[in-house]
Each structure stands twice: as structure tokens, then as C-alpha cells.
């Protein structure tokens, strides 16, 4: 075939099974000393001779979602690359060609057949997991566990789980695929379920806005009861009031929220004595060389600036001490705490001692969380 009997490539009909190593050596001897343009015929002869070998490698990967004809074409491309890069001094052509062809086939699966993007490392691991699963199933007569696969592949279990989950990305199901039967339903019609809470979105948004209209104490009690799942007794202990009082506050707040949601405009929160007890009251009085800022009612974001101005004003005369009396304060929200922090910082700059006193348990806890605990003490 090559012109000289000593270097002729053996044909499959003569040998029954091709000897690729002998053919490759004969090819290398035949092209030695020939210019590149005259090597094409010998190259084509070797490629044709090795085509059955490439076909056998391609058939190992059939049944994996790709047509056998496409796999054979990819295998033949790998064979051509192996022939072009073959160097007799580097060892067996059969081993080199097998590695090159299988590599092309695996690259084809990685780059062309996945329905969604999966990292290359996971794609390689998925193939190894599939082979190990088949081998262990045959050995154990059952499906292997993740731990057994990890031990066989010497790979962490987390990576095995990631490979098993990512394998679903090879051929994802279409949402438009028919369910089957005579119905016209599609797979997407079976995905998901009705959200029964969707109808309550408007109510949730409305309640969120109305909660900001409640006094600080009522807001805290509602949050502790319905979001913190605390009992009325636990809430009472936190605020230093009776359980019956907590029950009345909850009932009043819920009644007001219900009326506000049904009305076009939210009704006033409280009337008469209750409104007076909740209204913020701030008074400044001088007691010798001390200045006392008396705070009553609920201090929220609307009245926080009033408290801040009162404390800063008490510091301007450089008194011996400024006392903030919180005995009458039923609640102090974040705005009120920020006002007291501003007063403390101003007192430190001016060198005038600032002392907070008379805080109820719930208010004291808020001040402690804001870093005001060292300056906070019960009223004497």
C-alpha cells in the first residue's frame, strides 16, 4: 500500500483486527524525508485504516441523548487530530489516539448537549459518577449511596451531591411539553400552586401603614404578641404592668386597627383622658443649680425633636447637673432614644453631667440597648 512491502500498513482484511501501532510506525517511516505536500496520501491511508477503532470508541457513548452518527463524526475528528500530532518517540499510537478521541467526545458532550450552563468541572464529575454508579450497582445489587460513591471516587460527598443535582441540567424538561392523554394540558400547568396569601397583600400593606400611627407602647405590644409569639404575662413582665392591662391595650389597639381599615380615613387613636395620658409632655424646671427635664406620655418620632431641644436648652446655662426625669414616660421609641443620645453627647462636650432617672422597665431596656445604661438609674 505504501510502495514498499516492509512499510506497508496491514489491512483489516489481512489481519482481522487492525494493529494501529504497527500501522502508525509504518506511516512514520513512509513520510520520513517527504515534503509536507506529499504526506497527504499516507495520512489519509492511516486515517482510513483506524476508522473502525474510532467507531468502536464512539459506540461506547451511544444511548446518552446524542445520535450515534454525530458521535462517530466527533470521534473521526479526534482521530485526525491524533494522526496529525503523532510522534513515534512518545510511545504507543493506540493509547494516544484513544485518549485524543475520547477527549473530543467528552468535549462534545460538555459543549453541545447541555440544556443549561454547568461548570466544566461538574460535567466531568457527572460522567465519573455515572460510571461509578453503574459499577457499584453491579457489585452491590442495589443503588449505591452518596457515601459509597464518594468513597469510590475519592471525592467529598458535597461534590457528589452537587453533581447529582447538576445532572438534571443535561436535558431539562420543557414547560410546554404535553402532559399526555387526550387533554391539551402542558407540563407548566402542573407547576406551582395557588398562593392563598396573595389576597391579603393589600390588607398587610394597609396594616403596616396604620401601625406607625399607634403609640410606641401599643406598637411594641402588638409586635411582641403577634410577631414574637409572647404571652400576655411575658409582655406584662417586660413593661412592668399587669397582664389585665396588657389585655386591655391589645384589645384597644386591635379595635382601632379594625375600624381604621374599614374607614376612609383613620379615626383618632384616643379621646379624653386616654389622649392626655398618651400625649407627650415635656417640662423644664430649675432646682437650685440643677435643671430637671420632666418627660411624660409617649415619646415618638413626632415629639423626639421637642425632647432634644429641651435637653440641649437645659445644657446652655452650664448648670451643675441636668436630670432627665422619665418617670412619666410610658414609652420612648427610636426617635426619642436618638434625642437622648444627642443630649448625652452634648453634655460630654460641655462638661455638664447628664443623668437619666425614673425610667420604667421597658424604657430602661431601650436605653440600655442604646448604650445609655451607665447613665441610667431609678428615680429616688
N, C-alpha and C positions, 0 to 999 in steps of 0.2 A: 504493500500500500504506500510506503514511504519511498520506494525506489530501490532500497537495499534490503535484502532479506534479514540482515542482522538487526535492523532498526524498525522493522515493520510492526505496526500496532496490531496485536492479536484481535481478531473479530469475535463477537459474541457467538457466532455460529461455530467457530473453530474451538472455542474454549468453554462454551456453555455459560459461563459466568465471567464477566469482564474482570480482568486484572488491571485495575486502574494504576497501581504503582508502576507496573511494567510498561503500560502504555504511556504514562507520563514521562518515564525515563527515556523511552524511545522518542517521544516528542521533543524532549530537551536536546537529545543527541542530534535529531534531524534538523532543528533550527539553528544549531550552533554554527556560527560563522555566516549565517544568511542575513541579508539586509531585511529590515522590517517589512518592506512591501512584499517580500517573498515568503513570509512566515504565515500568511493568512490561511493558505490551504492546509498546512499541518495543524494549525489551531482549530480549524473547522472539523478536521478529522477527529481530533481528540474530544472536542465537544460532542460530536455525534456519537462517538463511542461511549461517552459517560452519561448520555441522556437517560438510559434505564436506571442508573444509580440515583440520579436526581429525582426521577419519578417515584422511586420507592420511598425516598425521604419525604416527598410531598404527600404521599398517601398516608403517612403516619398522622397527619394533621387533618384528615378529612372528618367530616361529621361535626365540625366546630362552627358551623354557620357560614363557611366560605365555600364557593364552588370548587370542585377538585381541579377544574381547568385553570382557574386563577392561581391556585397553589402551585400547579405544575409550571406555569409561566414564571412565577416568582422563583421557584427552585432552579429553573434553567438560567435565570438571570444570575443567581448566586453561583451556578456552575461556571458561567462565562467569566465572572469576576475571579473565581478561583484559578481558572486556567491562565488568565492574564497576569495574575500575581504569583504564580507558582515559581518556587526556587528549589531545585533539587537538593541543594545543600542544607535545606531546613528540615528535611525529613519526608515522611510519607505524604504523598499527594492525596490518598484516600482520606486520611484523617483531616488534612487541611480543607479539602473540598467539603467534607461533611460539616465541619464547623461553619464554613462560609455559607453553605446552602441553608442550614438550619437557622443561622443568624438572620438571613434575608427573610425567611418565612416568619420568624418571630417578629421581626421589624414590621412586616406586612400586617400582622395581627395587631400590633401596637398602634400603628399609624392610620390604618384604613378601616378597621372593623368595629371600633368602639363607638357606641352611641353618644356617650358623654365623655368629657375630659377626665382622665385618670392619670396620675403621675406614672412615669415610666417605671420607677422602682416597684410600685404596687402591681403594675401589669406583669412584670417578670415574676413577682411573688405569687400572683394568682395562678400562673401556669404551673409553678412548682407545687402549690397547694393542691391543684387538681391532680397532678401526677401522684403526689403523696397520698391523697385521699383514695385514689384507685388502688394503690399498692397496699395500704393499710386495711382497706375494706376486704381485699382478698385474703390477707393474713388473719384478720380478726373475725371475719364472717359477720361484720357489723360496721356501721358508720363510725369512723374514728372521732374522738372528741378533740376539742381545740388544744387541750394539753398534749395529747398524743401527736397531733400534727406539729405542734411547736417543738416537741422533743425530736421528732424525726428530721425536721428541717433546721434544728438548732436556731430557732428564731423566737423572739418574745411572743407571748400569747396576744399582746395588744396588736402586734403587726399582723398576726394570723387573722384576728377578728376584723381588722381593717381591710385585709384582702378579701375576706368572705363577703363583707358588706359592699366593697367596691365592685365585686364581680357582677352585681346587678346592673352596673352601668354598661356592660358589654352590649346588651340588646334590650334597652328599656321598652316597656310596653307602651303602645300609643293610646292616648286618651280617646281617640276616635275609633279604636278597634271595636267591631261589633261584639256584643255580649254572646250572641248565638241564638239559635232558635228562630222563630218567625217574628220576634219583636224587633223593632228598629232601635232599641236602646244601645248606647255605646258604653265603653268601659268608664269613661269620665262621669257618666251619670251615677255610677255607684260609689264614686269617691267623695268623701266628706259627709257631713251630716248637718242637720238644721241647728242653728245657734239659737237656743231658746232665750238667751240673754240679750239678743240683738234688739228686741223691742223695748228693753229697759234702758237703752243708751240715753235717750232723751231725759228720762227721769234721773239718771245718775248725774248727768251734766247739770240739770236744774238744782238738784240737792247740793252738789258741790258749790255752786254759787251762793245758795242760801246759807250754807254753813258758816260762811265768812261774815254773815250778818248777826250771828249769835254771839253772845258774850264769851269771853275766853273760857270761863269755867264750864259753861254748858258744852262748848266745843270739845274740851278735853274729856268731859264725862262721856259724851257720845262716842268719841274715838276709843276710849278705854273699854267701853261696854261692847261696841259692835265691831271694832277692828282688833282690839286687844283681847276680846273674849274674857274680860274680867268680871267677876260677880259684883253685885251692888255693895256687898260687905267689903270687898277688897278696895273698891273705889272710895268708899266712906273712910276707910283707914288711911288712904293716901291723902285725902283732903282734910282729915280731922273733923269730919261731920258725921251725923248719924246715917244709918242705912235708910231710914224712912225719908230723910231729907234728900238723899240721892234719888230715891224712887220718885219723889215729887218733882225734882229737877228734870229727870228723864222724861216723865210724863208731860211736863210743860213744854220741853223742847220738841218732843215728837209731835205734840198737838199743834204747835206753832208751825213746824215744817209742813205738816199735812195741810193746814189752812193756806200757807204761803204757796204751795204747789197748785192748789185749786183756784187761787185768786189771780186776777190780772196783775195786781201789784201786791208785794209782800206787806202784811199788816204790821203795825208797830209790835216790837217784841214784848214790852211790858207796859203797864199803866200804873199810876198811883204810887203807892209805897214801894212796890217792886221796882219800878223805873227809877225811883230815887235811890234805892239801895244799890242798883247796878251802875248808876251814873258815876263817872269819875269825879272825885272831889280832891282837890289839891289846895292846901293852905300852908302859908309860910308865916311862922311866928318867931319872935326873938325871946329867948330865955336867958337874960344876962348876956354873957359873951358867947353864947351858943345860938345857933339858928336851927330850928326844927321844921322840917318839911313833912307835913302830915298828908298821907295818901289814903284815900278811901274809894270804894267801888271797884270797878273793873278797869284796869289799865290795858288798853289795846292799842293797835296801830294808829287809831284816830286820836287818842289822847296822849300818846307817848311823847310827842313833841312838847306838850304842855308840861309834863313831868321833867323833861330835860331842861327846859328853860327855867323852871323853878329851882332845880338843883344848882345849875350854873349861876343863877342870880344870887343864891344864898352864899356862894363862894366869893363873890366880888368884894364884900366888905372885910375880908380877911378875919373872920371870926376865929375863936379858939377851936371850935368844933362845929361840924354840920351833921345833924342827925336826921336820917330819913325814916320816919315812923310809918311802917307798913301794916300796922295793926288792923286798920280798917279796910285793907285791900283784899277783896275777895279773889282776885286773880290778876296775874301780870303775864302778858303774852310776850312773844319775842321782841316786839317793838318796845314794850316797857323795859325789858331786860337790857336792851341796847341803850336806852336812855340812861339807865343806872350805870352801865359800864362807861358811858361817856362822862357821867358825873364823877365816877371814881378816877378816871384818867385825868380830868381837870383838877381834881383835888390833889392828886400826886404832884402835878406840875406846880401848883400854887403852894404846896406845903401845908395845906389845911387838912386835918384828919376828917374823914368821912365815915360815918358809922350807920349801918342799916340795922333796924331793930323792929321787933314785933311781927316778923313775917310768919304767916300761917304755914303749916307743914308743906302744902303743895307749892306755895310761893317760894319757900326756903329751898325746896329741891330744884326749882328752876334756877334760882340764884347760884346754887352750888354748882350746877352744870355749867354755868357761865363763868365760873372762876371767882365768884363774889363770896364764897363761903367764909374765907378768913375774916372778912369784914362784917359778917352777918351774925347777929346774936339775938336771942329772945328779948322781948321787951321787959324792962324791970319796973 
